[in-house]
Amino acid sequence: MNHALPLVLRSPTQRLAHARQDHATCLVLAASYRVRLSRADGDPADLRQRHMWAIDHARTLRTRFPGALSASQA
C-alpha cells in the first residue's frame, strides 16, 4: 500500500487503480486474520484488532470511491 507519489500528485486514474489494489489487499488481509483467529494462531486480541483495521480501511476506500470498488466482497 506504499505508493511512490503522494495522493495529491496522482492522477484520478492512478488513485482509482491504487484504491482498487489497496482494497483487494485489505480484503485478503482480513480473510487471513479471520483464518488465523479460527485456528487460534496468535494473540486473539491482536488478530481481532488487525482484522478490524483491514475491514475499516476497505470500507473507507469504498466510501471514497463509491461504485468503483466491489462492495459484495467484504
N, C-alpha and C positions, 0 to 999 in steps of 0.2 A: 504494500500500500504506500510505498515511498516513491512518489513520482518526482522527476527531476525539476520540473518547473513549478513555481508557486501557483496556486489555484487561479489567482487573478491574471496570470500571464498565459494561461492555457486557453485555447480556442474552445468554443462551445462543443465542438465535435470531440475534442480531446477530453474535456470534462465529462462528457457523457460516456465515452469509452472507458475512462478510468473509474467512473462511478459503477459501471457495469462490472468491471473486474473486481473492484473492492466489494461490491455487493455479493458477488459469487464467492469470493474468498471468505467473507463473513459467514455466509450460509454453510460453507464447508467446515469452518472452524466451529460453529455452533453445533453442527452434527457430530463432529469429533468429540467435543466436550460432553455431549449427551451420551455418546457411546462409552466414554471413559467413566462417566458417572454411573452408568448402569453396570459397569464391570468393577466398580469400586477401585479404580486405578488412579490413585492420587488423593489429595485432600478434597473432600466433598465441598467444603465451603469455597475454596479457591476455584474449583471447577465450575460451581454454580455462578460465581461472580464473573468468571471469564465467559461462560455461556451467555449470561445476561448482557454483557458488554457487546458480544458479537451480534446478538439479536437486536439490541438497541441501535447499534451502528447501522445494521442493514435497514432497519425501519427509518432511521434518519436519512439515509440515502434515498429510500423510496419516497420520502416526503419532499426532498429537494428536487427529485426528478419524477414527478407524478406521471404515471402511464408509460414511462420509459424503462422501468425495471420490473421484473417479474414479481408480482405480489403473491402469487399462488405457491411459490417455493418455500416461503418462510413460515 
